[in-house]
Amino acid sequence: MKPMTRVDRRSFISLACATFAMSGVSSRAAAVDAAVRDDLEIVRRALELHPGLNRYVGRTAIADGLARLAAIWEASPLLADRYLSLSRFLASIRCGHTYCNFFNQSGAVAADLFDRPTRLPFHFIWIGDAMVVTTGFDTGLPRGSVITSLNGEPPIRLRDRLLEYVRADGHNDAKRMSLLEVRGDDRIETFDVFQGLLHPPRDGVHRLAARLPDGGSRTLDVPAIALADRRAQMPVARIAPDAPSWQWRMDPNGVAVLTMPGWAMWDAKWDWKAWLADRLDSLDGARGLIVDLRDNEGGEDCGDVILSRLITRDFMPPRLQQRLRFRRTPTDLDPYLDTWDDSFRKLGEGASPLPGGFLLRPSSDDALRIVPAAKRVHCPVRVLTSPVNSSATFQFASNMRRIGGGKLVGRETGGNRRGINGGCFFFVRLPHSKIEFDLPLVGYFPVDTQPDAGLAPDIPVSDTAASIARQRDVVLSTAMASL
């Protein structure tokens, strides 16, 4: 991909409030400065396409952030410094879909930044301010142990420093905290990346103190592990590529439990719609249905199949606008906007203007409409939620509440009631640093004023260190009891 021609320099300098001195330097330094300017100009211009750029952050704050970003990139040629500063800036936009996606980086960038032997050798979650071990592996730490000291300080201090680098919608920090857990369900963990780049262990060893489930305490040194070791700790993947990635079981008390850890079905080799339809068809006479989404961030709108079984007439989320910021992408920016569907480049053609420089996405109402299925589900429904739910699963939980289809059980969701961004994406690839970031193109805006928060559950309940130690799923058992 050829470098971008230097466009609109004066506009960038004014916006970023940064001076890129060119006189009196060597030609090599001038070339480096030009590369920095090109990459940051692409960042600036790409963000002009972002429908939610100023939903939570004003224009002045964005300009100040670009200025700080330019200063860091000018001062340091290190890839890690540039990746961290861009991640921090994008996180300040407070959009859960705008970030330097670990899985979309080039092989060289990923190897440099993510394949470092700096990781904690166990899985954990956050319960309040406590780092609670869920699987200790070879550390000797039993489930339910609470880490009281991590490399000489309370773990909460590290978590709070990492929060400003982590994506989420609005001020829903519960989502950020969930991303700073290590549960073994991601091939690259957010906590591992930022902890490894910002606070690697000294001499490759993590020094820990822990409170054990039996009330005792322990101090220990554990060697840090690398990416391959972390992946080896993940549950064994299903063998057959066409095997279902969801689980269904009928409890002896007549309640069906549908566990859906993910809705990323774009490359699925199994017919998930038929699989799900067959199981929903089998619910005649069931006492209830529990849909477990606690580990599911989103993906496709798979939940629409369930919603279609709970409605008697067409449903469309009320008073929700799909807003855009462009009719057609600038042609000179197109080479840096990667995507799986080139029609996204003309997303706003035929769109109606809205106040504030927005455009109303054409046919947006049709895109959201859910039509009733021929066979309904008549038993009561419970949906298990957590802060992980921030994209399609957040929308599903919101729609479930709107139609009165069932109760939400568990913890407050991720996402944000004030609206999220997503739907269609560009993968912005910076030609010189080689860093990529995801750019959502559709902003979902409720017309009515909404709080800056996720969805609170109808029945709030959370795990505790004691329940983890006993391997008791208190959220599931609470949902069962409610049926």
C-alpha positions as semicolon CSV with decimal commas, in nm:
position;residue;x (nm);y (nm);z (nm)
1;M;0,000;0,000;0,000
2;K;0,158;0,325;-0,106
3;P;0,195;0,610;0,147
4;M;-0,083;0,864;0,149
5;T;-0,010;1,192;-0,025
6;R;0,010;1,475;0,222
7;V;-0,336;1,625;0,215
8;D;-0,486;1,909;0,410
9;R;-0,173;1,969;0,622
10;R;-0,283;2,313;0,738
11;S;-0,613;2,170;0,866
12;F;-0,432;1,898;1,059
13;I;-0,183;2,135;1,218
14;S;-0,465;2,365;1,328
15;L;-0,671;2,077;1,469
16;A;-0,390;1,894;1,646
17;C;-0,221;2,210;1,777
18;A;0,116;2,051;1,702
19;T;0,416;2,198;1,522
20;F;0,611;1,966;1,298
21;A;0,941;2,154;1,245
22;M;1,101;2,067;0,915
23;S;1,381;2,321;0,872
24;G;1,730;2,252;0,994
25;V;1,690;1,873;1,020
26;S;1,836;1,593;0,817
27;S;1,649;1,442;0,526
28;R;1,606;1,124;0,729
29;A;1,442;1,313;1,016
30;A;1,224;1,497;0,768
31;A;1,111;1,164;0,621
32;V;1,027;1,035;0,970
33;D;0,829;1,350;1,045
34;A;0,643;1,314;0,717
35;A;0,554;0,952;0,798
36;V;0,419;1,056;1,138
37;R;0,213;1,332;0,981
38;D;0,074;1,100;0,717
39;D;-0,039;0,841;0,972
40;L;-0,192;1,096;1,206
41;E;-0,363;1,275;0,919
42;I;-0,530;0,944;0,831
43;V;-0,637;0,906;1,194
44;R;-0,790;1,253;1,195
45;R;-0,971;1,220;0,864
46;A;-1,097;0,869;0,936
47;L;-1,247;0,987;1,263
48;E;-1,447;1,246;1,070
49;L;-1,651;0,946;0,945
50;H;-1,724;0,833;1,303
51;P;-2,094;0,883;1,390
52;G;-2,037;0,885;1,767
53;L;-1,716;1,084;1,790
54;N;-1,872;1,362;1,995
55;R;-2,142;1,164;2,173
56;Y;-1,943;1,171;2,498
57;V;-1,644;1,393;2,411
58;G;-1,641;1,751;2,280
59;R;-1,446;1,875;1,981
60;T;-1,194;2,057;2,197
61;A;-1,113;1,738;2,387
62;I;-1,061;1,552;2,058
63;A;-0,827;1,827;1,933
64;D;-0,632;1,817;2,259
65;G;-0,610;1,439;2,234
66;L;-0,474;1,459;1,881
67;A;-0,217;1,712;1,997
68;R;-0,096;1,482;2,275
69;L;-0,090;1,192;2,030
70;A;0,120;1,391;1,783
71;A;0,366;1,493;2,056
72;I;0,418;1,133;2,166
73;W;0,460;1,002;1,813
74;E;0,709;1,277;1,734
75;A;0,907;1,208;2,051
76;S;0,922;0,829;2,030
77;P;0,970;0,602;1,728
78;L;0,890;0,292;1,937
79;L;0,596;0,089;1,810
80;A;0,482;0,014;2,165
81;D;0,469;0,383;2,259
82;R;0,272;0,468;1,947
83;Y;0,032;0,175;1,991
84;L;-0,029;0,264;2,356
85;S;-0,082;0,634;2,291
86;L;-0,323;0,568;2,003
87;S;-0,510;0,312;2,216
88;R;-0,540;0,563;2,499
89;F;-0,663;0,836;2,265
90;L;-0,922;0,611;2,101
91;A;-1,040;0,488;2,442
92;S;-1,102;0,851;2,538
93;I;-1,371;0,868;2,267
94;R;-1,568;0,623;2,482
95;C;-1,688;0,401;2,199
96;G;-1,672;0,029;2,260
97;H;-1,604;-0,045;1,893
98;T;-1,326;0,209;1,829
99;Y;-0,990;0,061;1,924
100;C;-0,665;-0,087;1,797
101;N;-0,804;-0,435;1,748
102;F;-0,555;-0,704;1,858
103;F;-0,685;-0,947;1,599
104;N;-0,664;-0,707;1,303
105;Q;-0,298;-0,613;1,341
106;S;-0,039;-0,734;1,091
107;G;0,171;-1,034;1,186
108;A;0,478;-0,820;1,252
109;V;0,292;-0,573;1,475
110;A;0,119;-0,852;1,666
111;A;0,445;-1,040;1,719
112;D;0,621;-0,729;1,848
113;L;0,347;-0,612;2,084
114;F;0,155;-0,918;2,199
115;D;0,398;-1,210;2,204
116;R;0,583;-1,116;2,521
117;P;0,650;-1,341;2,824
118;T;0,486;-1,107;3,073
119;R;0,152;-1,270;3,158
120;L;0,010;-1,383;3,493
121;P;-0,007;-1,766;3,485
122;F;-0,369;-1,799;3,603
123;H;-0,723;-1,698;3,513
124;F;-0,910;-1,442;3,722
125;I;-1,209;-1,210;3,741
126;W;-1,280;-0,888;3,930
127;I;-1,543;-0,895;4,202
128;G;-1,567;-0,539;4,325
129;D;-1,205;-0,440;4,387
130;A;-1,088;-0,798;4,438
131;M;-0,884;-1,000;4,186
132;V;-1,028;-1,351;4,230
133;V;-0,858;-1,660;4,087
134;T;-1,091;-1,880;3,881
135;T;-0,829;-2,131;3,762
136;G;-0,486;-2,148;3,924
137;F;-0,318;-2,401;3,689
138;D;0,036;-2,475;3,814
139;T;0,052;-2,189;4,066
140;G;-0,101;-2,388;4,349
141;L;-0,362;-2,116;4,401
142;P;-0,706;-2,272;4,453
143;R;-1,022;-2,135;4,293
144;G;-1,161;-1,846;4,491
145;S;-0,821;-1,720;4,610
146;V;-0,801;-1,340;4,630
147;I;-0,477;-1,176;4,514
148;T;-0,398;-0,913;4,776
149;S;-0,063;-0,799;4,634
150;L;0,066;-0,804;4,278
151;N;0,431;-0,709;4,234
152;G;0,427;-0,504;4,550
153;E;0,094;-0,323;4,524
154;P;-0,280;-0,396;4,548
155;P;-0,401;-0,531;4,211
156;I;-0,672;-0,264;4,200
157;R;-0,405;0,002;4,142
158;L;-0,283;-0,172;3,829
159;R;-0,639;-0,225;3,707
160;D;-0,725;0,142;3,751
161;R;-0,415;0,249;3,556
162;L;-0,505;0,017;3,270
163;L;-0,867;0,133;3,250
164;E;-0,783;0,445;3,050
165;Y;-0,652;0,226;2,764
166;V;-0,960;0,006;2,743
167;R;-1,260;0,050;2,513
168;A;-1,620;0,083;2,633
169;D;-1,930;0,287;2,558
170;G;-1,968;0,603;2,761
171;H;-1,880;0,588;3,129
172;N;-1,979;0,223;3,171
173;D;-1,661;0,120;3,349
174;A;-1,804;-0,223;3,436
175;K;-1,741;-0,314;3,071
176;R;-1,381;-0,192;3,092
177;M;-1,328;-0,397;3,407
178;S;-1,469;-0,708;3,239
179;L;-1,217;-0,665;2,957
180;L;-0,944;-0,654;3,221
181;E;-1,033;-1,006;3,333
182;V;-0,859;-1,319;3,205
183;R;-1,122;-1,589;3,159
184;G;-0,960;-1,803;2,890
185;D;-1,215;-1,715;2,622
186;D;-0,997;-1,488;2,403
187;R;-0,684;-1,579;2,210
188;I;-0,540;-1,241;2,306
189;E;-0,654;-1,099;2,641
190;T;-0,689;-0,722;2,689
191;F;-0,536;-0,733;3,036
192;D;-0,234;-0,928;2,908
193;V;-0,164;-0,675;2,633
194;F;-0,170;-0,358;2,840
195;Q;-0,019;-0,509;3,154
196;G;0,262;-0,653;2,946
197;L;0,337;-0,325;2,768
198;L;0,294;-0,091;3,064
199;H;0,388;-0,295;3,372
200;P;0,587;-0,606;3,281
201;P;0,716;-0,810;3,575
202;R;1,070;-0,757;3,693
203;D;1,306;-1,039;3,589
204;G;1,016;-1,231;3,437
205;V;0,864;-1,315;3,775
206;H;0,535;-1,205;3,929
207;R;0,547;-1,167;4,308
208;L;0,210;-1,239;4,466
209;A;0,034;-1,245;4,800
210;A;-0,304;-1,418;4,824
211;R;-0,585;-1,483;5,069
212;L;-0,694;-1,844;5,033
213;P;-1,054;-1,971;5,046
214;D;-0,988;-2,146;5,379
215;G;-0,891;-1,812;5,536
216;G;-0,517;-1,867;5,519
217;S;-0,267;-1,657;5,330
218;R;0,025;-1,726;5,102
219;T;0,308;-1,543;4,928
220;L;0,467;-1,684;4,615
221;D;0,675;-1,601;4,309
222;V;0,542;-1,730;3,978
223;P;0,715;-1,711;3,640
224;A;0,544;-1,498;3,378
225;I;0,414;-1,686;3,075
226;A;0,410;-1,612;2,703
227;L;0,125;-1,597;2,453
228;A;0,154;-1,964;2,355
229;D;0,135;-2,066;2,721
230;R;-0,176;-1,854;2,769
231;R;-0,343;-2,012;2,469
232;A;-0,255;-2,356;2,599
233;Q;-0,465;-2,272;2,906
234;M;-0,777;-2,218;2,695
235;P;-1,044;-2,490;2,685
236;V;-0,990;-2,732;2,400
237;A;-1,171;-2,609;2,090
238;R;-1,436;-2,824;1,927
239;I;-1,287;-3,074;1,685
240;A;-1,535;-3,068;1,398
241;P;-1,553;-2,733;1,215
242;D;-1,926;-2,784;1,156
243;A;-2,002;-2,869;1,520
244;P;-2,226;-2,628;1,715
245;S;-2,051;-2,367;1,924
246;W;-2,354;-2,324;2,153
247;Q;-2,484;-2,569;2,413
248;W;-2,838;-2,679;2,491
249;R;-2,952;-2,893;2,781
250;M;-3,284;-2,971;2,940
251;D;-3,264;-2,960;3,318
252;P;-3,446;-3,238;3,508
253;N;-3,688;-2,974;3,640
254;G;-3,805;-2,899;3,285
255;V;-3,607;-2,580;3,223
256;A;-3,401;-2,556;2,904
257;V;-3,060;-2,385;2,930
258;L;-2,916;-2,234;2,612
259;T;-2,554;-2,124;2,653
260;M;-2,432;-1,888;2,380
261;P;-2,070;-1,779;2,442
262;G;-2,046;-1,592;2,111
263;W;-2,245;-1,470;1,812
264;A;-1,960;-1,427;1,563
265;M;-2,120;-1,649;1,299
266;W;-1,978;-1,493;0,980
267;D;-1,758;-1,795;0,905
268;A;-1,960;-2,061;1,089
269;K;-1,963;-2,401;0,916
270;W;-2,283;-2,517;1,086
271;D;-2,640;-2,407;1,022
272;W;-2,694;-2,223;1,348
273;K;-3,035;-2,090;1,248
274;A;-3,171;-2,439;1,185
275;W;-3,000;-2,570;1,501
276;L;-3,158;-2,298;1,712
277;A;-3,499;-2,329;1,547
278;D;-3,509;-2,704;1,616
279;R;-3,444;-2,648;1,985
280;L;-3,691;-2,366;2,023
281;D;-3,949;-2,588;1,852
282;S;-3,894;-2,846;2,128
283;L;-4,007;-2,619;2,412
284;D;-4,372;-2,723;2,416
285;G;-4,446;-2,811;2,778
286;A;-4,115;-2,674;2,912
287;R;-4,124;-2,484;3,241
288;G;-3,888;-2,218;3,117
289;L;-3,595;-2,115;2,896
290;I;-3,269;-1,968;3,027
291;V;-3,044;-1,793;2,771
292;D;-2,692;-1,758;2,910
293;L;-2,513;-1,465;2,743
294;R;-2,268;-1,378;3,021
295;D;-1,954;-1,443;2,812
296;N;-2,100;-1,309;2,487
297;E;-1,993;-0,965;2,364
298;G;-2,190;-0,984;2,042
299;G;-2,146;-1,047;1,671
300;E;-2,443;-1,110;1,446
301;D;-2,798;-1,046;1,564
302;C;-2,854;-1,414;1,647
303;G;-3,090;-1,318;1,927
304;D;-3,345;-1,197;1,673
305;V;-3,437;-1,561;1,616
306;I;-3,534;-1,587;1,984
307;L;-3,715;-1,253;1,983
308;S;-3,917;-1,359;1,680
309;R;-4,059;-1,646;1,891
310;L;-4,178;-1,407;2,163
311;I;-4,371;-1,147;1,958
312;T;-4,706;-1,154;1,782
313;R;-4,649;-0,862;1,546
314;D;-4,360;-0,689;1,372
315;F;-4,120;-0,532;1,620
316;M;-3,884;-0,242;1,565
317;P;-3,688;-0,075;1,847
318;P;-3,883;0,246;1,906
319;R;-3,742;0,593;1,855
320;L;-3,394;0,480;1,758
321;Q;-3,209;0,664;1,481
322;Q;-2,927;0,515;1,275
323;R;-2,701;0,810;1,201
324;L;-2,411;0,845;0,958
325;R;-2,144;1,111;0,903
326;F;-2,077;1,069;0,530
327;R;-2,243;1,001;0,197
328;R;-1,935;0,865;0,023
329;T;-1,587;0,813;0,163
330;P;-1,311;1,040;0,022
331;T;-1,141;0,852;-0,262
332;D;-0,790;0,945;-0,143
333;L;-0,872;0,794;0,198
334;D;-1,016;0,472;0,056
335;P;-0,682;0,286;0,028
336;Y;-0,649;0,295;0,407
337;L;-1,007;0,187;0,482
338;D;-1,019;-0,191;0,467
339;T;-1,357;-0,368;0,493
340;W;-1,538;-0,685;0,394
341;D;-1,813;-0,498;0,204
342;D;-1,720;-0,216;-0,033
343;S;-2,079;-0,091;-0,032
344;F;-1,998;0,063;0,306
345;R;-1,804;0,332;0,117
346;K;-2,137;0,462;-0,017
347;L;-2,335;0,404;0,300
348;G;-2,483;0,752;0,308
349;E;-2,593;0,783;-0,053
350;G;-2,960;0,880;-0,053
351;A;-2,954;0,960;0,320
352;S;-3,168;1,237;0,464
353;P;-2,994;1,520;0,651
354;L;-3,038;1,552;1,027
355;P;-2,942;1,836;1,263
356;G;-2,581;1,848;1,379
357;G;-2,431;1,737;1,049
358;F;-2,571;1,382;1,072
359;L;-2,741;1,179;0,801
360;L;-3,026;0,933;0,858
361;R;-2,924;0,594;0,723
362;P;-3,142;0,493;0,428
363;S;-3,390;0,211;0,499
364;S;-3,270;0,200;0,859
365;D;-3,615;0,106;0,987
366;D;-3,626;-0,203;0,765
367;A;-3,280;-0,306;0,883
368;L;-3,401;-0,329;1,243
369;R;-3,744;-0,485;1,193
370;I;-3,809;-0,830;1,347
371;V;-4,099;-1,036;1,209
372;P;-4,286;-1,292;1,427
373;A;-4,202;-1,657;1,368
374;A;-4,478;-1,903;1,284
375;K;-4,426;-2,100;1,607
376;R;-4,404;-1,910;1,935
377;V;-4,228;-1,988;2,262
378;H;-4,485;-1,971;2,542
379;C;-4,274;-2,058;2,848
380;P;-4,116;-1,787;3,067
381;V;-3,768;-1,672;2,965
382;R;-3,467;-1,558;3,167
383;V;-3,158;-1,397;3,010
384;L;-2,830;-1,411;3,206
385;T;-2,639;-1,085;3,157
386;S;-2,301;-0,937;3,249
387;P;-2,083;-0,636;3,158
388;V;-1,944;-0,840;2,868
389;N;-2,270;-0,777;2,678
390;S;-2,196;-0,461;2,484
391;S;-2,281;-0,503;2,117
392;A;-2,545;-0,731;1,965
393;T;-2,607;-0,890;2,305
394;F;-2,665;-0,548;2,461
395;Q;-2,918;-0,473;2,187
396;F;-3,081;-0,812;2,242
397;A;-3,117;-0,752;2,616
398;S;-3,260;-0,407;2,544
399;N;-3,509;-0,546;2,291
400;M;-3,604;-0,829;2,526
401;R;-3,697;-0,571;2,786
402;R;-3,891;-0,361;2,534
403;I;-4,109;-0,651;2,424
404;G;-4,152;-0,782;2,779
405;G;-4,020;-1,119;2,664
406;G;-3,846;-1,218;2,986
407;K;-3,641;-1,106;3,283
408;L;-3,271;-1,015;3,287
409;V;-3,076;-1,192;3,562
410;G;-2,719;-1,122;3,671
411;R;-2,519;-0,801;3,642
412;E;-2,553;-0,473;3,455
413;T;-2,468;-0,505;3,087
414;G;-2,196;-0,334;2,896
415;G;-2,297;-0,108;2,609
416;N;-2,481;0,212;2,686
417;R;-2,844;0,319;2,693
418;R;-2,740;0,652;2,544
419;G;-2,650;0,461;2,229
420;I;-2,366;0,264;2,075
421;N;-2,187;0,260;1,739
422;G;-2,139;-0,038;1,512
423;G;-2,327;-0,213;1,235
424;C;-2,072;-0,152;0,958
425;F;-1,697;-0,108;0,996
426;F;-1,376;0,008;0,835
427;F;-1,043;-0,130;0,947
428;V;-0,818;0,175;0,926
429;R;-0,462;0,072;0,839
430;L;-0,188;0,330;0,893
431;P;0,072;0,289;0,617
432;H;0,388;0,381;0,809
433;S;0,341;0,256;1,167
434;K;0,134;-0,040;1,032
435;I;-0,107;-0,005;1,323
436;E;-0,477;-0,078;1,259
437;F;-0,785;0,051;1,440
438;D;-1,152;-0,037;1,401
439;L;-1,390;0,239;1,294
440;P;-1,769;0,189;1,332
441;L;-1,983;0,366;1,074
442;V;-2,337;0,360;1,213
443;G;-2,439;0,544;1,529
444;Y;-2,750;0,421;1,711
445;F;-2,912;0,717;1,885
446;P;-3,225;0,701;2,099
447;V;-3,444;1,005;2,041
448;D;-3,551;1,017;2,406
449;T;-3,295;1,119;2,668
450;Q;-3,129;0,813;2,820
451;P;-2,879;0,768;3,104
452;D;-2,509;0,709;3,047
453;A;-2,523;0,349;3,169
454;G;-2,581;-0,011;3,072
455;L;-2,898;-0,210;3,135
456;A;-2,961;-0,297;3,498
457;P;-3,091;-0,654;3,549
458;D;-3,442;-0,724;3,675
459;I;-3,291;-0,970;3,921
460;P;-2,941;-0,855;4,027
461;V;-2,704;-1,126;4,143
462;S;-2,328;-1,179;4,120
463;D;-2,066;-1,442;4,193
464;T;-1,856;-1,414;4,507
465;A;-1,511;-1,547;4,590
466;A;-1,682;-1,805;4,811
467;S;-1,919;-1,922;4,535
468;I;-1,626;-1,952;4,294
469;A;-1,436;-2,160;4,549
470;R;-1,739;-2,390;4,583
471;Q;-1,787;-2,397;4,203
472;R;-2,145;-2,281;4,249
473;D;-2,308;-2,079;3,971
474;V;-2,523;-1,844;4,177
475;V;-2,651;-1,652;3,873
476;L;-2,782;-1,964;3,702
477;S;-2,929;-2,104;4,023
478;T;-3,103;-1,772;4,091
479;A;-3,254;-1,776;3,743
480;M;-3,369;-2,134;3,797
481;A;-3,527;-2,045;4,128
482;S;-3,712;-1,752;3,968
483;L;-3,885;-1,996;3,731
